[in-house]
Amino acid sequence: MKLGAITFVLMTIQEKFGRNVSRKRKRNKISQEEFARLSGVERSYISSIERGNRNVSISVAYKISQALEVSIDDLIQ
């Protein structure tokens, strides 16, 4: 949506969650492979989540938040 000189980018909750997972994982210097092992979530699924292509279940969100040592709320802000 464009209003004057300002462009608004609308981000879905899946995209926000994925972006935050990716940022926090990279900040902790954890590869996707290692993160998959820590979280118990397949690496290809992690990749898809980080691209914002997955609407994860609450149980997967919990596994990811525990592996990153953050709250689920931190991942959807």
C-alpha positions in Angstrom: 0.0 0.0 0.0 1.4 3.4 -0.9 0.4 6.6 0.7 2.3 9.7 -0.6 6.0 9.2 -0.2 5.6 6.5 2.5 5.4 2.9 1.6 3.8 0.6 4.2 4.8 -3.1 4.2 2.3 -5.4 5.7 4.0 -8.4 7.3 2.0 -11.6 8.2 2.4 -13.2 11.6 4.2 -16.1 9.9 6.7 -13.7 8.4 7.3 -11.9 11.7 7.7 -15.2 13.5 10.1 -16.5 10.8 12.1 -13.3 10.7 12.5 -13.3 14.5 13.5 -16.9 14.6 16.1 -16.3 12.0 17.5 -13.2 13.7 17.7 -14.8 17.1 19.3 -18.0 15.7 21.9 -16.1 13.8 22.6 -13.8 16.8 23.4 -16.9 18.8 25.6 -18.1 15.9 23.6 -21.4 15.5 23.4 -23.0 12.1 20.1 -24.3 10.8 21.4 -27.9 11.2 22.3 -27.3 14.8 19.1 -25.5 15.5 17.1 -28.4 14.1 18.9 -30.7 16.4 18.4 -28.4 19.4 14.7 -27.8 18.7 13.7 -31.2 17.4 12.3 -29.6 14.2 13.5 -30.7 10.8 16.0 -28.4 9.1 14.0 -28.0 6.0 11.0 -27.0 8.1 13.1 -24.5 10.0 14.2 -23.0 6.7 10.6 -22.7 5.5 9.6 -21.1 8.8 12.4 -18.6 8.6 11.2 -17.6 5.1 7.7 -17.0 6.5 6.2 -19.9 4.5 4.8 -21.9 7.4 2.0 -21.4 9.9 3.5 -23.3 12.8 1.6 -25.1 15.5 1.8 -24.0 19.1 3.9 -27.1 19.9 6.5 -26.3 17.2 6.5 -22.6 18.3 7.2 -23.8 21.9 10.0 -26.1 20.8 11.6 -23.3 18.8 11.2 -20.8 21.7 12.8 -23.3 24.1 15.7 -23.9 21.8 16.3 -20.1 21.5 15.7 -19.6 25.3 13.1 -16.9 24.6 9.3 -16.7 25.0 6.9 -17.3 22.1 5.8 -13.7 22.6 9.4 -12.6 21.8 9.1 -14.4 18.5 5.8 -12.8 17.3 6.6 -9.2 18.3 
